[in-house]
């Protein structure tokens, strides 16, 4: 057929009145958690536009909290309706999966985000600026640091209440990310939650230049990783002729015989599959913070406002690991022999680098950043297990870890000196004598990070390592235990520093938080202890939620 005839046949096909474009069939009720959060975010933008300044802060705080609670209720309703087990299916024309792992991770993300919003709304920690209470965020984001505009904004008592709708947009992206059931939805969800995070990182009230530097680093490296991911999506489409997870999995396993003639020359070309899969994996490992894609983590965690760091460290990890699990277990199970050795290497290097480099850190936020890298390695051990136990152990670990992280960063916001937060470790010396309660709470979080029994960290590590060992990855578990021992050294070192050294005369003070931050820290401690002492119910819950819809 000549080119002109081909174009003509296409034209006549499209002009055929009988062949109308079908309207997409969207199950709004099953997508309601995401839609509620997006709706609240849009309302938040309108609140910024129409309410007077003095009303914005209470309105935004209430709206964000209400939106997240309503979305969580929707997740519970879906799970109670059997969408996590028997009724699990791909909604929205196959673009979004509604199944156990998706609902479990969405519930975790929503709870974590709700606690994070409490820390965002905290206004008791900084001294009053010109008679008005201020939060951790810059008075006016567009003003040059230290310039006249910024001074005028501070004097007028401005606060950046736009952070609330921005956080909600990020949460909405995170809800779609682990549930995405085709590669394009995955990419769009990645962008929807990454772009707000880039903005939030740059909005610290103190140390503005440091936070802007963090945001630029995060943005540049994030743009690179997004590009890799998108290039991988293109190659996988060339390989399979489809971007849906099930479609690619079918081509990988060799069950598809009807091939689109336009793609006949590339379909089934293994080079495209291997390179495309590797590039998509790189994009996800970047978000997880695995070595060698971890270089942004310490800088961004240190520079971003601490409430944002806590939110990022907890929620982004949950979303990214959910997407990683779905990619490896649903799309590429047929490639297991190719990706497992690579993931072995990544997990081992991540655990060791995270634990060893953390020993040399002198800043609390950088220390927690390297600790989060080490934890990414531990969670990868569960991913590598390639078994239902592997999935459920990873789900449990993510839920446990995210609350510990949030609580730890909430405590970091309390320790202050004249320049704002005192994050240098030397300033934490003797904190246990000056304010025993705060130091004791931080010690609980550090012990949970170290995986000491009777904390959630121990239960999570035990579940992940057990799944990995049963999956035949015993050497990996041995490396994990060694890394945990190295990591325990620097957690315990901080505890010793707080309780067994003399406080300095000019040391930092512990600010008295409002009920918001107190609630966040209390929830963190409660979850840490409950999941450590009586984890069985939650382990069973994660076990029931561990089956992906195909």
Residue pairs with C-beta under 8 A, 6 or more apart in sequence:
1 9
13 19
24 92
24 93
25 93
26 91
26 92
26 93
27 91
27 92
27 98
28 35
29 78
30 78
30 83
30 91
30 98
31 91
31 92
31 96
31 98
32 71
32 74
32 78
33 71
33 72
33 74
33 75
33 78
33 106
33 110
33 175
34 71
34 106
34 172
34 175
34 176
36 67
36 70
36 71
36 74
37 67
37 68
37 71
37 110
37 168
37 171
37 172
37 175
38 168
38 169
38 172
39 67
40 63
40 64
40 66
40 67
40 68
40 70
40 71
40 165
40 168
41 67
41 165
41 168
41 169
41 172
42 165
43 63
43 67
43 165
44 60
44 63
44 64
44 164
44 165
44 168
45 165
47 56
47 59
47 60
47 63
47 161
47 165
48 56
48 60
48 161
48 162
48 165
51 59
53 158
56 161
57 121
57 123
57 159
57 161
60 161
60 164
60 165
61 117
61 121
61 164
63 164
64 117
64 164
64 165
64 167
64 168
65 114
65 117
65 118
67 168
68 110
68 113
68 114
68 117
68 168
68 171
69 114
71 110
71 175
72 107
72 110
72 111
72 114
75 103
75 106
75 107
75 110
76 107
78 84
78 98
78 103
79 103
79 107
81 87
83 89
83 98
83 99
83 103
84 99
84 100
84 103
84 104
84 544
84 545
85 100
85 544
85 547
87 98
88 97
88 98
88 99
88 100
88 547
88 549
89 97
89 98
89 99
89 549
90 96
90 97
90 98
90 181
90 246
90 549
91 97
91 98
94 181
94 182
94 244
94 246
95 180
95 181
95 182
95 184
95 185
96 102
96 176
96 179
96 180
96 181
96 185
97 179
97 180
97 181
97 326
97 548
97 549
98 179
98 549
99 547
99 548
99 549
100 544
100 545
100 546
100 547
100 548
101 178
101 322
101 325
101 326
101 391
101 395
101 545
101 546
101 547
101 548
102 178
102 179
102 322
103 545
104 395
104 399
104 541
104 542
104 545
105 178
105 179
105 318
105 319
105 322
105 395
105 398
106 175
106 178
106 179
108 318
108 395
108 398
108 399
108 402
109 171
109 174
109 175
109 315
109 318
109 319
110 171
110 175
112 311
112 314
112 315
112 318
112 402
112 403
112 406
113 167
113 171
113 174
113 311
113 315
115 403
115 406
115 519
115 520
115 523
115 524
116 167
116 307
116 310
116 311
116 314
116 315
116 406
116 520
117 164
117 167
118 516
118 517
118 519
118 520
119 306
119 307
119 310
119 311
119 406
119 409
119 410
119 413
119 516
119 517
119 520
120 135
120 136
120 137
120 163
120 164
120 167
120 307
120 308
120 311
121 135
121 164
121 516
122 135
122 136
122 307
122 413
122 513
122 514
122 516
122 517
123 133
123 134
123 135
123 514
124 133
124 511
124 512
124 513
124 514
124 517
125 136
125 413
125 414
125 416
125 511
125 513
125 517
126 133
126 134
126 135
126 136
126 205
126 420
128 134
129 139
129 154
129 157
130 154
130 155
130 156
130 157
131 157
132 157
132 159
134 157
134 159
134 205
135 159
135 205
136 204
136 205
136 305
136 306
136 307
136 413
137 159
137 160
137 163
137 203
137 204
137 205
137 305
138 150
138 160
138 203
138 204
138 205
138 208
139 150
139 153
139 154
139 156
139 157
139 158
139 159
139 160
139 205
140 149
140 150
140 153
140 158
140 160
141 160
141 162
141 199
141 202
141 203
142 149
143 149
143 150
143 153
144 150
145 208
145 209
145 212
146 208
160 203
163 200
163 203
166 196
166 199
166 200
167 196
167 200
167 311
169 192
169 193
169 196
170 192
170 193
170 196
170 197
170 200
170 311
170 315
171 193
171 315
172 192
172 193
173 189
173 190
173 191
173 192
173 193
173 194
173 196
173 319
174 189
174 193
174 315
174 316
174 318
174 319
175 319
176 185
176 188
176 189
176 192
177 186
177 189
177 190
177 193
177 319
177 320
177 322
177 323
178 318
178 319
178 321
178 322
178 323
178 325
178 326
179 322
179 326
180 186
180 189
180 323
180 326
181 244
181 245
181 246
181 326
181 330
181 549
182 243
182 244
182 245
183 233
183 236
183 237
183 243
183 245
183 248
183 280
184 233
184 243
186 229
186 233
186 323
186 327
187 226
187 229
187 230
187 233
189 323
190 226
190 229
190 283
190 287
190 323
191 226
193 316
193 319
194 222
194 226
194 287
197 218
197 308
197 312
197 316
198 215
198 218
198 219
198 222
199 215
200 304
200 305
200 308
200 311
200 312
201 211
201 214
201 215
201 218
201 300
201 303
201 304
201 305
201 308
201 312
202 211
202 212
202 214
202 215
202 216
203 211
203 305
203 308
204 210
204 211
204 303
204 304
204 305
205 305
205 420
206 419
206 420
206 421
207 303
207 420
210 302
210 303
211 303
211 304
211 305
212 303
213 299
213 303
214 299
214 300
214 302
214 303
214 304
215 300
215 303
215 304
217 296
217 299
217 300
217 303
218 296
218 299
218 300
221 286
221 295
221 296
222 286
222 296
224 286
225 282
225 283
225 286
225 287
225 293
226 283
228 279
228 280
228 282
228 283
228 286
229 279
229 280
229 282
229 283
229 284
230 283
231 276
231 279
232 275
232 276
232 277
232 278
232 279
232 280
232 281
232 282
232 283
233 243
233 276
233 280
234 276
235 272
235 273
235 275
235 276
235 279
236 243
236 248
236 272
236 273
236 276
236 277
236 280
237 243
238 263
238 266
238 269
238 272
238 276
239 248
239 251
239 266
239 267
239 268
239 269
239 272
239 273
239 276
240 247
240 248
240 250
240 251
240 252
240 267
240 273
241 247
241 251
241 259
241 260
241 263
241 267
242 248
242 251
245 326
245 327
245 330
245 331
246 330
246 550
247 256
248 331
248 332
249 330
249 331
249 332
249 333
249 334
249 550
250 256
251 267
251 268
252 273
252 331
252 332
252 334
252 335
253 334
259 267
260 267
266 272
273 335
274 335
274 338
277 331
277 332
277 335
277 338
277 339
278 342
280 327
281 324
281 327
281 339
281 342
282 293
284 320
284 323
284 324
284 327
285 293
285 324
285 346
286 293
286 296
287 316
287 319
287 320
287 323
288 317
288 320
288 321
288 324
288 376
288 379
288 380
289 296
289 297
289 317
289 372
289 373
289 376
290 346
290 347
290 350
290 373
290 376
290 377
290 380
291 346
291 349
291 350
291 353
291 354
291 373
291 377
292 349
294 350
294 353
294 354
294 373
294 376
297 369
297 370
297 372
297 373
298 361
298 366
298 369
298 370
300 309
300 312
300 369
301 309
301 312
301 313
301 365
301 366
301 368
301 369
301 372
302 363
302 365
302 366
302 369
302 423
304 312
306 365
306 409
306 412
306 413
306 421
307 409
307 410
307 413
309 365
309 368
309 409
310 405
310 406
310 408
310 409
310 410
311 406
313 368
313 369
313 372
313 405
313 406
313 409
314 401
314 402
314 403
314 405
314 406
315 402
317 372
317 375
317 376
317 379
317 398
317 401
317 402
317 405
318 398
318 399
318 402
321 379
321 383
321 394
321 398
322 398
324 383
325 383
325 391
325 394
325 548
326 548
328 339
328 343
328 383
328 386
329 386
329 391
329 548
330 548
330 550
332 339
333 386
336 386
340 384
340 386
343 380
343 383
343 384
344 384
344 473
344 476
346 380
347 377
347 380
347 381
347 383
347 384
347 476
348 377
348 476
348 479
349 377
350 373
350 374
350 376
350 377
350 380
351 374
351 377
351 378
351 381
351 479
351 480
351 483
352 377
352 479
352 483
352 486
353 373
353 374
354 370
354 371
354 372
354 373
354 374
354 375
354 376
354 377
354 483
354 487
355 370
355 374
355 483
355 484
355 486
355 487
356 486
357 370
357 373
358 367
358 370
358 371
358 373
358 374
358 487
358 490
359 486
359 489
359 490
361 367
361 370
361 425
361 490
362 424
362 425
362 426
363 423
363 424
363 425
364 412
364 423
364 424
364 425
364 428
364 494
365 409
365 412
365 423
367 425
367 490
367 494
368 405
368 408
368 409
368 412
371 449
371 487
371 491
372 405
374 483
374 487
375 401
375 449
377 480
377 483
378 397
378 460
378 461
378 464
378 465
378 480
378 483
378 484
379 394
379 397
379 398
379 401
379 464
381 464
381 465
381 467
381 468
381 473
381 476
381 477
381 480
382 390
382 391
382 393
382 394
382 397
382 463
382 464
382 467
382 468
383 390
383 394
384 390
384 468
384 471
384 473
384 476
385 393
385 467
385 468
385 470
385 471
385 473
386 471
387 467
387 470
387 471
388 543
388 546
388 547
389 463
389 466
389 467
389 470
389 471
389 543
389 546
390 467
390 468
390 471
391 546
391 547
391 548
392 463
392 467
392 539
392 542
392 543
392 545
392 546
393 460
393 463
393 464
393 466
393 467
393 542
394 464
395 542
395 545
395 546
396 459
396 460
396 463
396 531
396 535
396 538
396 539
396 542
397 460
397 461
397 463
397 464
399 531
399 538
399 542
400 448
400 456
400 457
400 459
400 460
400 527
400 528
400 531
401 456
401 457
401 460
403 456
403 523
403 524
403 527
403 528
404 445
404 448
404 449
404 455
404 456
404 457
404 524
404 527
404 528
406 520
406 524
407 441
407 445
407 520
407 521
407 523
407 524
407 525
407 528
408 442
408 445
408 446
408 449
408 524
410 517
410 520
410 521
410 524
411 438
411 441
411 442
411 445
411 521
412 421
412 423
413 421
413 511
413 513
413 517
414 438
414 510
414 511
414 513
414 517
415 421
415 422
415 423
415 427
415 428
415 431
415 438
415 508
415 510
415 511
416 422
416 508
416 509
416 510
416 511
417 427
417 506
417 507
417 508
417 509
422 428
422 507
422 508
425 494
425 497
427 504
427 507
427 508
428 494
428 497
428 498
428 508
429 497
429 498
429 501
429 502
429 503
429 504
429 507
430 498
430 501
430 502
430 503
430 504
430 507
431 438
431 439
431 442
431 498
431 503
431 507
431 508
431 510
432 439
432 440
432 443
432 498
432 499
432 500
433 499
433 502
433 503
434 503
434 507
434 509
434 510
435 510
438 510
439 498
439 499
441 521
441 525
442 494
442 498
443 495
443 498
443 499
444 455
444 525
444 528
444 529
445 524
445 525
445 528
446 491
446 492
446 494
446 495
447 455
447 457
447 491
447 495
448 455
448 456
448 457
448 458
448 528
448 532
449 457
449 487
449 491
450 457
450 484
450 487
450 488
450 491
450 492
451 457
451 458
451 460
451 461
451 484
451 488
452 458
452 488
453 532
454 529
454 532
454 533
455 528
455 529
455 531
455 532
456 527
456 528
456 529
456 530
456 531
456 532
456 535
457 528
457 532
458 532
459 531
459 532
459 535
459 539
460 531
461 480
461 484
463 539
464 480
465 477
465 480
465 481
468 474
468 476
468 477
468 480
469 477
513 521
531 538
